[in-house]
Amino acid sequence: MVMFNIMSARNLAQLLKIPFKMVSRTLRSVLNVPENESQPARLFHLSFRDFLQDSQRCSDSRFQVDKKERHTSLFRKCMAHISQLQETICDLSGPGVLITEIPDDTI
């Protein structure tokens, strides 16, 4: 509800650490989830986002979205994901290695 850049439902599930089926089936009522898992999932109506972020309009606190809190949560999840990445995906000895110096079976 607060993301500026859209992503695929598969990536969203990975980022949020929830099962893909939850995104693809449960959220299908508010998200357009394409059959192709690599295509981005989008809100059907942007006004729905506005509604959930406005405590005056959305009176049920279970559904209200605190924009600042969600951005902070997304930032933390992104940082946690980034911290799990390998420093070099080809186990290179350091920066500046030419691609011609990397064995073909490593690439």
C-alpha positions in Angstrom: 0.0 0.0 0.0 2.9 2.4 0.4 5.5 1.2 -2.1 6.5 3.8 -4.7 7.9 1.2 -7.1 5.8 -1.9 -7.9 7.2 -5.4 -7.8 6.1 -8.9 -8.8 3.9 -10.8 -6.3 6.7 -13.4 -6.0 9.2 -10.7 -5.0 6.7 -9.1 -2.7 6.1 -12.4 -0.9 9.9 -13.0 -0.6 10.4 -9.5 0.8 7.5 -9.8 3.3 8.5 -13.4 4.1 5.0 -14.7 3.5 3.9 -17.5 1.3 3.4 -16.6 -2.4 -0.1 -18.2 -2.3 -1.1 -15.6 0.3 -0.2 -12.8 -2.0 -1.5 -14.4 -5.2 -4.8 -15.7 -3.7 -5.6 -13.7 -0.6 -4.7 -10.3 -1.9 -6.1 -10.8 -5.4 -9.2 -8.9 -4.3 -7.2 -5.7 -4.0 -4.2 -6.5 -6.2 -4.1 -7.2 -9.9 -1.7 -10.2 -9.7 -0.7 -11.3 -13.3 -0.5 -15.0 -14.2 3.2 -14.3 -15.1 4.9 -14.2 -11.7 7.6 -11.9 -12.9 5.2 -9.2 -13.9 4.4 -6.5 -11.3 1.4 -6.7 -9.0 -0.7 -3.5 -8.9 -3.5 -2.1 -6.9 -6.8 -2.1 -8.7 -7.7 1.3 -7.4 -5.2 3.9 -6.1 -8.1 5.4 -4.1 -8.1 2.2 -2.0 -4.5 3.2 -0.8 -5.7 6.7 0.0 -8.7 5.3 1.9 -6.5 2.9 4.1 -4.0 5.7 4.9 -6.6 8.1 6.0 -7.7 7.4 9.6 -10.7 9.8 9.2 -12.1 7.7 6.3 -11.0 4.2 7.4 -12.4 3.9 10.9 -11.5 0.3 11.5 -8.0 0.3 13.0 -7.3 -3.3 11.8 -7.2 -2.0 8.2 -5.6 1.4 8.7 -2.1 1.8 7.1 0.4 4.1 8.9 2.5 5.3 6.0 5.5 6.2 8.1 5.4 2.9 10.0 5.1 0.8 6.8 7.9 2.7 5.1 10.1 2.0 8.1 9.1 -1.7 8.0 9.8 -2.0 4.3 13.2 -0.3 4.8 14.1 -2.8 7.5 13.0 -5.8 5.4 15.0 -4.5 2.5 18.1 -4.1 4.7 17.7 -7.6 6.1 17.4 -9.0 2.6 20.5 -7.0 1.4 22.5 -8.2 4.4 22.0 -11.8 3.3 23.4 -11.2 -0.2 26.9 -12.4 -1.0 29.6 -9.8 -1.4 30.6 -11.2 -4.7 28.3 -13.6 -6.6 31.3 -15.1 -8.4 33.6 -15.4 -5.4 35.9 -12.8 -6.9 39.1 -11.9 -5.0 38.3 -8.2 -5.1 36.8 -5.4 -7.0 38.0 -4.5 -10.5 38.3 -8.1 -11.8 37.8 -8.3 -15.5 35.1 -10.6 -16.8 37.8 -12.3 -19.0 39.6 -13.3 -15.8 36.6 -15.2 -14.5 36.3 -18.8 -15.6 33.3 -19.5 -17.8 31.9 -22.2 -15.5 31.8 -19.6 -12.6 29.8 -17.1 -14.6 
